[in-house]
Amino acid sequence: IASIANLVPSQAQTKVRILMPVTQIDEAYAPFLIAQEMGYFKAEGLDVDVVPIAGSKQALIQVAAGNGEVATVSPAELMVGQQPPNNMQVQLFYDVYYKCIWSISVMPDSPIKSVAELKGKKIGVANMGSAGVTFGKAFLAKVGLKIPEDAQYLPIGVGGQGATAMRTGSVAAAVYWDAMVTKMELAGFKLRPLPVDPIILSLPDISLGARTDYMAKNPKVIAGVGRALAKGYVFNQANPEAAVRITWKRLPESKPANVPEAKALSSAIAVNQARMKIWSSSDTGGKFGMFVPKDFQAVETFAKEFNLLDAKAKVDMDRIYTQKFVPDFNKFDQAPIVAQAKAWK
């Protein structure tokens, strides 16, 4: 099947680095890889590299420093980063995750039944640049615990490294994102999530952001990145198996080793579809990338309630996100994308 990129005139390609919030990209991020594989970025005149970074906080820091054009950013981290003395000149332009992906879990046979029982314990995180650090603090703060006064974080990595840290008792619990929990369970390592405040789980998690000066100088790039990503999402939902297989093709290391093909595929599709559920919201009217103002007000309330922001801090939502490019993201016909996905082999 010819890619849609081949149906448009050739044009000079603008290099764009998209900084991702994980060290190992997998099928949870398939729309980005689909946009590469099927030529959706190329059709926008973009030569895109998807670059793994150790957490959304680090992605924000790097894009603010000019070490990438676009980054996956946690809204709460950006609200903190825009405060003095940092004054980060970064703005969100495409909302991606409309719900939180984080949980705090223990071993199934652990005597710990609640977050409150983690007082005095060590808690594992993938790394200190992970948004899990922020959400973990919120889970703890809701039961009156603070980091580092009442509990400590310990970077334990992911996968087998994280499993070893939990098996050996180096940490009593771990804060991981949904896809990682599923992958660890696929590898035979079970985790038991602790009950957490549902309000936190309803908060938006990741958006695409860029430096404000870059956005002002390159509006067509920003519009093109978002439109290509929206096409990637449409393709993904039209053919989830193709989404997984494209991920495996572009990133062979993302395919589970020593797992039967059918089991690996079904598990990967489950991970992909669980993540795709939070790529949309009933409050956007079907518009890709649109921000929901009340959700971001909830993030500000959350950040102040859990001492991520000073209670008197001023958050200017016009600096946090822009809806300017949303019409551009949605200027395409979905039908050819769906047909292309269904015909993919």
C-alpha positions as a LaTeX table, in Angstrom:
\begin{tabular}{lrrr}
\hline
Residue & $x$ (\AA) & $y$ (\AA) & $z$ (\AA) \\
\hline
Ile1 & 0.00 & 0.00 & 0.00 \\
Ala2 & 1.47 & 3.34 & $-1.01$ \\
Ser3 & 1.82 & 5.77 & 1.86 \\
Ile4 & $-0.21$ & 8.96 & 1.76 \\
Ala5 & 3.09 & 10.87 & 1.78 \\
Asn6 & 3.67 & 9.62 & $-1.78$ \\
Leu7 & 0.51 & 11.37 & $-2.94$ \\
Val8 & 1.84 & 14.88 & $-2.22$ \\
Pro9 & 4.58 & 16.81 & $-4.02$ \\
Ser10 & 8.10 & 16.34 & $-2.71$ \\
Gln11 & 9.31 & 19.14 & $-0.45$ \\
Ala12 & 12.25 & 20.04 & 1.73 \\
Gln13 & 12.06 & 18.22 & 5.05 \\
Thr14 & 12.37 & 20.09 & 8.35 \\
Lys15 & 14.17 & 18.15 & 11.07 \\
Val16 & 12.13 & 17.73 & 14.26 \\
Arg17 & 13.09 & 15.85 & 17.40 \\
Ile18 & 10.16 & 14.71 & 19.54 \\
Leu19 & 11.39 & 13.90 & 23.05 \\
Met20 & 9.45 & 10.99 & 24.55 \\
Pro21 & 8.94 & 10.41 & 28.32 \\
Val22 & 10.37 & 6.87 & 28.44 \\
Thr23 & 13.73 & 5.21 & 27.86 \\
Gln24 & 12.09 & 2.37 & 25.90 \\
Ile25 & 9.38 & 3.33 & 23.41 \\
Asp26 & 6.73 & 0.67 & 22.83 \\
Glu27 & 3.24 & 0.07 & 21.45 \\
Ala28 & 1.73 & 2.50 & 23.96 \\
Tyr29 & 3.23 & 5.23 & 21.75 \\
Ala30 & 2.31 & 3.61 & 18.43 \\
Pro31 & 0.65 & 6.69 & 16.82 \\
Phe32 & 4.03 & 8.45 & 16.76 \\
Leu33 & 5.66 & 5.47 & 15.05 \\
Ile34 & 2.75 & 5.04 & 12.64 \\
Ala35 & 3.12 & 8.69 & 11.63 \\
Gln36 & 6.75 & 7.92 & 10.80 \\
Glu37 & 6.14 & 4.60 & 9.06 \\
Met38 & 3.16 & 5.66 & 6.96 \\
Gly39 & 4.69 & 8.96 & 5.90 \\
Tyr40 & 2.31 & 11.28 & 7.73 \\
Phe41 & 5.15 & 13.40 & 9.08 \\
Lys42 & 6.82 & 13.39 & 5.67 \\
Ala43 & 3.59 & 14.61 & 4.08 \\
Glu44 & 3.84 & 17.64 & 6.36 \\
Gly45 & 7.39 & 18.32 & 5.22 \\
Leu46 & 8.87 & 16.93 & 8.43 \\
Asp47 & 11.76 & 14.57 & 9.07 \\
Val48 & 10.93 & 13.41 & 12.59 \\
Asp49 & 13.10 & 11.56 & 15.08 \\
Val50 & 11.31 & 10.12 & 18.11 \\
Val51 & 13.87 & 10.34 & 20.90 \\
Pro52 & 13.53 & 8.43 & 24.21 \\
Ile53 & 14.23 & 10.53 & 27.31 \\
Ala54 & 14.29 & 9.47 & 30.97 \\
Gly55 & 10.90 & 10.91 & 31.97 \\
Ser56 & 8.63 & 13.83 & 31.06 \\
Lys57 & 10.40 & 16.14 & 33.51 \\
Gln58 & 13.67 & 15.59 & 31.67 \\
Ala59 & 11.92 & 15.99 & 28.33 \\
Leu60 & 10.61 & 19.38 & 29.51 \\
Ile61 & 14.05 & 20.46 & 30.72 \\
Gln62 & 15.68 & 19.43 & 27.46 \\
Val63 & 13.17 & 21.14 & 25.17 \\
Ala64 & 13.33 & 24.29 & 27.33 \\
Ala65 & 17.09 & 24.26 & 26.84 \\
Gly66 & 16.70 & 23.92 & 23.07 \\
Asn67 & 17.84 & 20.30 & 22.89 \\
Gly68 & 14.73 & 19.22 & 21.04 \\
Glu69 & 11.92 & 20.89 & 19.11 \\
Val70 & 8.93 & 19.11 & 20.68 \\
Ala71 & 8.54 & 17.24 & 23.97 \\
Thr72 & 5.97 & 15.17 & 25.81 \\
Val73 & 5.30 & 17.25 & 28.92 \\
Ser74 & 3.35 & 16.75 & 32.14 \\
Pro75 & 1.08 & 19.79 & 32.74 \\
Ala76 & 1.89 & 19.76 & 36.46 \\
Glu77 & 5.63 & 19.78 & 35.74 \\
Leu78 & 5.19 & 22.70 & 33.33 \\
Met79 & 3.22 & 24.70 & 35.91 \\
Val80 & 6.13 & 24.23 & 38.29 \\
Gly81 & 8.71 & 24.97 & 35.60 \\
Gln82 & 7.10 & 28.27 & 34.63 \\
Gln83 & 7.46 & 29.61 & 38.17 \\
Pro84 & 10.43 & 31.81 & 39.16 \\
Pro85 & 13.35 & 31.39 & 39.06 \\
Asn86 & 13.05 & 28.88 & 36.16 \\
Asn87 & 10.48 & 30.79 & 34.08 \\
Met88 & 10.48 & 28.13 & 31.37 \\
Gln89 & 9.30 & 29.52 & 28.04 \\
Val90 & 7.49 & 26.35 & 27.00 \\
Gln91 & 3.84 & 26.01 & 26.02 \\
Leu92 & 1.65 & 22.98 & 25.36 \\
Phe93 & $-0.03$ & 22.77 & 21.96 \\
Tyr94 & $-1.57$ & 19.23 & 21.66 \\
Asp95 & $-3.29$ & 17.37 & 24.51 \\
Val96 & $-2.45$ & 13.67 & 24.35 \\
Tyr97 & $-3.40$ & 11.93 & 27.62 \\
Tyr98 & $-6.68$ & 13.01 & 29.16 \\
Lys99 & $-6.26$ & 10.74 & 32.21 \\
Cys100 & $-3.47$ & 9.75 & 34.60 \\
Ile101 & $-1.48$ & 6.61 & 33.71 \\
Trp102 & 0.22 & 6.14 & 37.09 \\
Ser103 & $-0.27$ & 3.69 & 39.95 \\
Ile104 & 1.60 & 2.79 & 43.11 \\
Ser105 & 1.95 & $-0.98$ & 43.57 \\
Val106 & 3.35 & $-3.62$ & 45.91 \\
Met107 & 4.11 & $-7.31$ & 45.63 \\
Pro108 & 0.96 & $-9.46$ & 45.77 \\
Asp109 & 2.01 & $-11.04$ & 49.08 \\
Ser110 & 3.03 & $-7.74$ & 50.68 \\
Pro111 & 1.35 & $-7.01$ & 54.05 \\
Ile112 & 0.91 & $-3.39$ & 52.92 \\
Lys113 & $-2.72$ & $-2.70$ & 52.06 \\
Ser114 & $-2.80$ & 1.10 & 51.85 \\
Val115 & $-0.62$ & 4.02 & 50.80 \\
Ala116 & $-0.58$ & 5.21 & 54.43 \\
Glu117 & 1.34 & 2.06 & 55.37 \\
Leu118 & 4.28 & 3.20 & 53.25 \\
Lys119 & 5.42 & 5.55 & 56.01 \\
Gly120 & 9.12 & 4.99 & 56.66 \\
Lys121 & 9.48 & 2.89 & 53.49 \\
Lys122 & 11.48 & 3.22 & 50.28 \\
Ile123 & 9.45 & 3.61 & 47.11 \\
Gly124 & 10.82 & 2.77 & 43.68 \\
Val125 & 10.54 & 5.01 & 40.62 \\
Ala126 & 11.93 & 4.36 & 37.15 \\
Asn127 & 14.16 & 7.43 & 37.50 \\
Met128 & 14.02 & 10.81 & 39.20 \\
Gly129 & 13.02 & 12.53 & 35.94 \\
Ser130 & 9.83 & 10.50 & 35.68 \\
Ala131 & 6.40 & 12.11 & 36.12 \\
Gly132 & 5.82 & 9.18 & 38.49 \\
Val133 & 7.85 & 11.16 & 41.03 \\
Thr134 & 5.20 & 13.89 & 40.91 \\
Phe135 & 2.19 & 11.60 & 40.98 \\
Gly136 & 3.77 & 9.43 & 43.67 \\
Lys137 & 4.11 & 12.50 & 45.87 \\
Ala138 & 0.43 & 13.22 & 45.31 \\
Phe139 & $-0.63$ & 9.67 & 46.21 \\
Leu140 & 1.35 & 9.99 & 49.45 \\
Ala141 & 0.27 & 13.54 & 50.24 \\
Lys142 & $-3.38$ & 12.51 & 50.08 \\
Val143 & $-2.79$ & 10.31 & 53.14 \\
Gly144 & $-0.59$ & 12.86 & 54.92 \\
Leu145 & 2.85 & 11.59 & 53.90 \\
Lys146 & 5.67 & 13.67 & 52.44 \\
Ile147 & 8.83 & 12.91 & 50.47 \\
Pro148 & 11.50 & 12.76 & 51.91 \\
Glu149 & 10.28 & 13.31 & 55.47 \\
Asp150 & 8.00 & 10.26 & 55.68 \\
Ala151 & 9.22 & 8.05 & 52.83 \\
Gln152 & 12.07 & 8.00 & 50.34 \\
Tyr153 & 12.30 & 7.55 & 46.60 \\
Leu154 & 14.81 & 5.14 & 45.09 \\
Pro155 & 15.45 & 4.96 & 41.30 \\
Ile156 & 15.11 & 1.27 & 40.40 \\
Gly157 & 14.74 & 1.27 & 36.63 \\
Val158 & 12.08 & $-0.83$ & 34.92 \\
Gly159 & 11.41 & $-4.39$ & 33.79 \\
Gly160 & 13.73 & $-6.99$ & 35.27 \\
Gln161 & 15.77 & $-4.40$ & 37.15 \\
Gly162 & 12.68 & $-3.02$ & 38.86 \\
Ala163 & 11.35 & $-6.51$ & 39.57 \\
Thr164 & 14.62 & $-7.44$ & 41.27 \\
Ala165 & 14.47 & $-4.35$ & 43.49 \\
Met166 & 11.00 & $-5.33$ & 44.64 \\
Arg167 & 11.74 & $-9.05$ & 45.07 \\
Thr168 & 14.80 & $-8.31$ & 47.22 \\
Gly169 & 12.95 & $-5.80$ & 49.37 \\
Ser170 & 15.09 & $-2.83$ & 48.27 \\
Val171 & 11.78 & $-0.99$ & 47.93 \\
Ala172 & 8.39 & $-1.66$ & 49.45 \\
Ala173 & 6.42 & $-0.29$ & 46.50 \\
Ala174 & 6.92 & 1.15 & 43.04 \\
Val175 & 5.31 & 3.95 & 41.05 \\
Tyr176 & 4.98 & 2.84 & 37.41 \\
Trp177 & 2.89 & 3.71 & 34.39 \\
Asp178 & 0.18 & 1.42 & 33.03 \\
Ala179 & 2.12 & $-0.08$ & 30.10 \\
Met180 & 5.11 & $-0.97$ & 32.25 \\
Val181 & 2.92 & $-2.74$ & 34.83 \\
Thr182 & 1.33 & $-4.77$ & 32.03 \\
Lys183 & 4.70 & $-5.66$ & 30.50 \\
Met184 & 6.10 & $-6.78$ & 33.85 \\
Glu185 & 3.05 & $-8.96$ & 34.40 \\
Leu186 & 3.50 & $-10.44$ & 30.91 \\
Ala187 & 7.04 & $-11.38$ & 31.98 \\
Gly188 & 5.60 & $-13.20$ & 35.00 \\
Phe189 & 6.06 & $-10.49$ & 37.64 \\
Lys190 & 2.74 & $-9.61$ & 39.25 \\
Leu191 & 2.01 & $-6.36$ & 41.06 \\
Arg192 & $-0.90$ & $-5.31$ & 43.28 \\
Pro193 & $-1.96$ & $-1.66$ & 42.97 \\
Leu194 & $-2.82$ & 0.19 & 46.17 \\
Pro195 & $-6.05$ & 2.21 & 46.35 \\
Val196 & $-5.43$ & 5.88 & 45.53 \\
Asp197 & $-7.57$ & 9.00 & 45.30 \\
Pro198 & $-9.74$ & 8.80 & 42.14 \\
Ile199 & $-9.47$ & 12.55 & 41.63 \\
Ile200 & $-5.74$ & 12.19 & 40.95 \\
Leu201 & $-6.42$ & 9.40 & 38.45 \\
Ser202 & $-8.72$ & 11.73 & 36.51 \\
Leu203 & $-6.04$ & 14.37 & 35.88 \\
Pro204 & $-4.61$ & 14.91 & 32.36 \\
Asp205 & $-1.09$ & 13.55 & 32.13 \\
Ile206 & 0.88 & 14.25 & 28.94 \\
Ser207 & 0.70 & 16.91 & 26.22 \\
Leu208 & 3.01 & 17.96 & 23.42 \\
Gly209 & 4.90 & 21.18 & 24.09 \\
Ala210 & 7.56 & 23.37 & 22.53 \\
Arg211 & 9.46 & 26.55 & 23.25 \\
Thr212 & 7.26 & 29.58 & 22.62 \\
Asp213 & 9.86 & 31.22 & 20.36 \\
Tyr214 & 10.11 & 28.03 & 18.25 \\
Met215 & 6.33 & 27.85 & 17.92 \\
Ala216 & 6.13 & 31.50 & 16.86 \\
Lys217 & 8.76 & 30.99 & 14.16 \\
Asn218 & 7.52 & 27.56 & 12.99 \\
Pro219 & 3.70 & 27.46 & 13.10 \\
Lys220 & 3.52 & 25.10 & 10.08 \\
Val221 & 5.82 & 22.63 & 11.86 \\
Ile222 & 3.65 & 22.63 & 14.98 \\
Ala223 & 0.47 & 22.22 & 12.92 \\
Gly224 & 2.09 & 19.43 & 10.92 \\
Val225 & 3.32 & 17.51 & 13.97 \\
Gly226 & $-0.16$ & 17.53 & 15.50 \\
Arg227 & $-1.99$ & 16.64 & 12.29 \\
Ala228 & 0.38 & 13.75 & 11.55 \\
Leu229 & $-0.03$ & 12.46 & 15.09 \\
Ala230 & $-3.83$ & 12.67 & 14.80 \\
Lys231 & $-3.62$ & 10.60 & 11.61 \\
Gly232 & $-1.44$ & 8.09 & 13.46 \\
Tyr233 & $-4.12$ & 7.76 & 16.13 \\
Val234 & $-6.88$ & 7.24 & 13.53 \\
Phe235 & $-4.80$ & 4.53 & 11.84 \\
Asn236 & $-4.08$ & 2.92 & 15.22 \\
Gln237 & $-7.75$ & 2.66 & 16.11 \\
Ala238 & $-8.69$ & 1.32 & 12.69 \\
Asn239 & $-6.14$ & $-1.51$ & 12.95 \\
Pro240 & $-4.57$ & $-2.05$ & 16.41 \\
Glu241 & $-2.72$ & $-5.17$ & 15.26 \\
Ala242 & $-1.04$ & $-3.16$ & 12.50 \\
Ala243 & $-0.15$ & $-0.51$ & 15.09 \\
Val244 & 1.65 & $-3.12$ & 17.18 \\
Arg245 & 3.41 & $-4.71$ & 14.22 \\
Ile246 & 4.59 & $-1.30$ & 12.97 \\
Thr247 & 5.99 & $-0.63$ & 16.44 \\
Trp248 & 7.85 & $-3.94$ & 16.37 \\
Lys249 & 9.12 & $-3.24$ & 12.86 \\
Arg250 & 10.53 & 0.18 & 13.72 \\
Leu251 & 11.71 & $-0.83$ & 17.20 \\
Pro252 & 12.48 & $-4.57$ & 17.21 \\
Glu253 & 13.60 & $-4.37$ & 20.84 \\
Ser254 & 10.01 & $-3.51$ & 21.84 \\
Lys255 & 8.82 & $-7.01$ & 20.90 \\
Pro256 & 8.85 & $-9.34$ & 23.96 \\
Ala257 & 11.56 & $-11.99$ & 23.78 \\
Asn258 & 10.92 & $-15.65$ & 24.57 \\
Val259 & 7.14 & $-15.15$ & 24.43 \\
Pro260 & 4.91 & $-17.02$ & 21.93 \\
Glu261 & 3.93 & $-14.77$ & 19.02 \\
Ala262 & 0.19 & $-14.98$ & 19.68 \\
Lys263 & 0.58 & $-14.14$ & 23.37 \\
Ala264 & 3.00 & $-11.30$ & 22.67 \\
Leu265 & 0.63 & $-9.84$ & 20.08 \\
Ser266 & $-2.52$ & $-10.09$ & 22.21 \\
Ser267 & $-0.73$ & $-8.55$ & 25.21 \\
Ala268 & 0.73 & $-5.74$ & 23.10 \\
Ile269 & $-2.68$ & $-4.95$ & 21.61 \\
Ala270 & $-4.10$ & $-4.84$ & 25.15 \\
Val271 & $-1.38$ & $-2.38$ & 26.22 \\
Asn272 & $-1.96$ & $-0.28$ & 23.12 \\
Gln273 & $-5.73$ & $-0.13$ & 23.49 \\
Ala274 & $-5.61$ & 0.59 & 27.21 \\
Arg275 & $-3.45$ & 3.63 & 26.43 \\
Met276 & $-5.54$ & 4.74 & 23.45 \\
Lys277 & $-8.58$ & 5.02 & 25.75 \\
Ile278 & $-7.04$ & 8.10 & 27.36 \\
Trp279 & $-6.04$ & 9.73 & 24.03 \\
Ser280 & $-9.54$ & 11.18 & 23.74 \\
Ser281 & $-12.15$ & 12.88 & 25.89 \\
Ser282 & $-15.89$ & 13.28 & 25.58 \\
Asp283 & $-15.33$ & 16.99 & 26.37 \\
Thr284 & $-13.50$ & 17.73 & 23.09 \\
Gly285 & $-16.31$ & 17.02 & 20.65 \\
Gly286 & $-14.05$ & 14.66 & 18.75 \\
Lys287 & $-11.38$ & 17.30 & 18.13 \\
Phe288 & $-7.83$ & 15.95 & 18.17 \\
Gly289 & $-5.40$ & 17.71 & 20.50 \\
Met290 & $-7.96$ & 20.02 & 22.11 \\
Phe291 & $-7.39$ & 21.07 & 25.72 \\
Val292 & $-10.19$ & 20.90 & 28.31 \\
Pro293 & $-9.93$ & 24.03 & 30.51 \\
Lys294 & $-11.58$ & 22.48 & 33.57 \\
Asp295 & $-9.07$ & 19.63 & 33.51 \\
Phe296 & $-6.16$ & 22.06 & 33.64 \\
Gln297 & $-7.79$ & 24.02 & 36.43 \\
Ala298 & $-7.96$ & 20.69 & 38.27 \\
Val299 & $-4.22$ & 20.21 & 37.68 \\
Glu300 & $-3.49$ & 23.61 & 39.23 \\
Thr301 & $-5.64$ & 22.75 & 42.25 \\
Phe302 & $-3.88$ & 19.39 & 42.53 \\
Ala303 & $-0.41$ & 20.97 & 42.28 \\
Lys304 & $-1.16$ & 23.46 & 45.03 \\
Glu305 & $-2.97$ & 21.00 & 47.29 \\
Phe306 & $-0.03$ & 18.61 & 47.22 \\
Asn307 & 2.64 & 21.32 & 47.59 \\
Leu308 & 4.05 & 20.96 & 44.10 \\
Leu309 & 3.22 & 24.65 & 43.75 \\
Asp310 & 3.05 & 27.32 & 46.41 \\
Ala311 & $-0.57$ & 28.08 & 47.30 \\
Lys312 & $-0.02$ & 31.70 & 46.19 \\
Ala313 & 1.68 & 30.81 & 42.91 \\
Lys314 & 0.11 & 32.41 & 39.84 \\
Val315 & $-0.62$ & 30.04 & 36.98 \\
Asp316 & $-1.43$ & 31.74 & 33.68 \\
Met317 & $-3.29$ & 29.15 & 31.60 \\
Asp318 & $-2.62$ & 31.17 & 28.44 \\
Arg319 & 1.07 & 30.46 & 29.05 \\
Ile320 & 0.45 & 26.79 & 29.87 \\
Tyr321 & $-1.42$ & 25.82 & 26.69 \\
Thr322 & $-2.75$ & 27.16 & 23.41 \\
Gln323 & $-5.75$ & 26.03 & 21.35 \\
Lys324 & $-4.43$ & 28.00 & 18.35 \\
Phe325 & $-3.41$ & 24.97 & 16.32 \\
Val326 & $-6.35$ & 22.66 & 17.07 \\
Pro327 & $-8.22$ & 23.56 & 13.84 \\
Asp328 & $-5.09$ & 22.68 & 11.85 \\
Phe329 & $-4.73$ & 19.31 & 13.59 \\
Asn330 & $-8.20$ & 18.36 & 12.43 \\
Lys331 & $-7.92$ & 19.44 & 8.77 \\
Phe332 & $-7.82$ & 16.02 & 7.15 \\
Asp333 & $-10.18$ & 13.35 & 5.89 \\
Gln334 & $-10.20$ & 10.32 & 8.18 \\
Ala335 & $-11.68$ & 7.93 & 5.60 \\
Pro336 & $-8.46$ & 7.42 & 3.55 \\
Ile337 & $-6.50$ & 6.84 & 6.77 \\
Val338 & $-8.98$ & 4.21 & 7.93 \\
Ala339 & $-8.92$ & 2.51 & 4.53 \\
Gln340 & $-5.13$ & 2.52 & 4.52 \\
Ala341 & $-5.04$ & 0.97 & 8.00 \\
Lys342 & $-7.50$ & $-1.78$ & 7.12 \\
Ala343 & $-5.54$ & $-2.62$ & 3.98 \\
Trp344 & $-2.16$ & $-2.66$ & 5.75 \\
Lys345 & $-0.15$ & $-5.89$ & 5.57 \\
\hline
\end{tabular}
